[in-house]
Amino acid sequence: MLNANCPECDADITLDPSAEVGEIIVCPDCGVDLEIISLNPVKIDLAPMEQEDWGE
């Protein structure tokens, strides 16, 4: 199992063995969106906010 800690609330998060770099996951404790940055070593960070596309 792959384990990491939420950078927002420090909750312990267990990643699925099929998790991939770039995947967006949700912290089960605080609900923040997280992005998997690396799997070896396991590193997660806050997911970038989606930008609105106003057709500019």
VOLO-471177 format. One record per residue (C-alpha): residue number from 1; residue in three letters; y, z, x. Coordinates in steps of 0.02 Angstrom, whole numbers, always signed. Each point is the difference from the previous one (the first is absolute). Layout:
BEGIN
<rec pos="NUM" code="ALA" y="Y" z="Z" x="X"/>
...
//
This chain:
BEGIN
<rec pos="1" code="MET" y="+0" z="+0" x="+0"/>
<rec pos="2" code="LEU" y="+178" z="-36" x="+54"/>
<rec pos="3" code="ASN" y="+124" z="+141" x="-25"/>
<rec pos="4" code="ALA" y="+189" z="+5" x="+15"/>
<rec pos="5" code="ASN" y="+143" z="+110" x="-57"/>
<rec pos="6" code="CYS" y="+138" z="-54" x="-118"/>
<rec pos="7" code="PRO" y="+165" z="-13" x="+96"/>
<rec pos="8" code="GLU" y="+93" z="+59" x="-156"/>
<rec pos="9" code="CYS" y="-96" z="+156" x="-55"/>
<rec pos="10" code="ASP" y="-132" z="+21" x="+139"/>
<rec pos="11" code="ALA" y="-145" z="-15" x="-124"/>
<rec pos="12" code="ASP" y="-169" z="-45" x="+72"/>
<rec pos="13" code="ILE" y="-45" z="-178" x="-50"/>
<rec pos="14" code="THR" y="-174" z="-75" x="+17"/>
<rec pos="15" code="LEU" y="+2" z="-188" x="+19"/>
<rec pos="16" code="ASP" y="-138" z="-111" x="-67"/>
<rec pos="17" code="PRO" y="-110" z="-71" x="+139"/>
<rec pos="18" code="SER" y="+50" z="-174" x="-56"/>
<rec pos="19" code="ALA" y="+187" z="+38" x="+20"/>
<rec pos="20" code="GLU" y="+100" z="-132" x="+92"/>
<rec pos="21" code="VAL" y="+160" z="+0" x="+102"/>
<rec pos="22" code="GLY" y="+147" z="-45" x="-113"/>
<rec pos="23" code="GLU" y="-83" z="+71" x="-156"/>
<rec pos="24" code="ILE" y="+110" z="+104" x="-115"/>
<rec pos="25" code="ILE" y="-74" z="+165" x="-59"/>
<rec pos="26" code="VAL" y="+71" z="+141" x="-106"/>
<rec pos="27" code="CYS" y="+4" z="+182" x="+55"/>
<rec pos="28" code="PRO" y="-106" z="+99" x="-125"/>
<rec pos="29" code="ASP" y="+115" z="+152" x="+15"/>
<rec pos="30" code="CYS" y="+180" z="-65" x="-2"/>
<rec pos="31" code="GLY" y="-29" z="-178" x="-66"/>
<rec pos="32" code="VAL" y="+100" z="-88" x="+137"/>
<rec pos="33" code="ASP" y="-53" z="-176" x="+52"/>
<rec pos="34" code="LEU" y="-70" z="-7" x="+176"/>
<rec pos="35" code="GLU" y="-45" z="-145" x="+113"/>
<rec pos="36" code="ILE" y="-147" z="+2" x="+120"/>
<rec pos="37" code="ILE" y="+77" z="-39" x="+170"/>
<rec pos="38" code="SER" y="-154" z="+21" x="+110"/>
<rec pos="39" code="LEU" y="-183" z="+46" x="-19"/>
<rec pos="40" code="ASN" y="-40" z="+47" x="+179"/>
<rec pos="41" code="PRO" y="+80" z="+124" x="+10"/>
<rec pos="42" code="VAL" y="+33" z="+22" x="-185"/>
<rec pos="43" code="LYS" y="+187" z="-9" x="-34"/>
<rec pos="44" code="ILE" y="+89" z="-12" x="-167"/>
<rec pos="45" code="ASP" y="+186" z="-6" x="-38"/>
<rec pos="46" code="LEU" y="+113" z="-15" x="-151"/>
<rec pos="47" code="ALA" y="-17" z="-173" x="-77"/>
<rec pos="48" code="PRO" y="+156" z="-108" x="+8"/>
<rec pos="49" code="MET" y="+96" z="-8" x="-162"/>
<rec pos="50" code="GLU" y="-18" z="-166" x="-91"/>
<rec pos="51" code="GLN" y="+162" z="-96" x="+1"/>
<rec pos="52" code="GLU" y="+60" z="-80" x="-161"/>
<rec pos="53" code="ASP" y="+15" z="-188" x="+11"/>
<rec pos="54" code="TRP" y="+152" z="-52" x="-98"/>
<rec pos="55" code="GLY" y="-17" z="-182" x="+50"/>
<rec pos="56" code="GLU" y="+134" z="+9" x="+134"/>
//
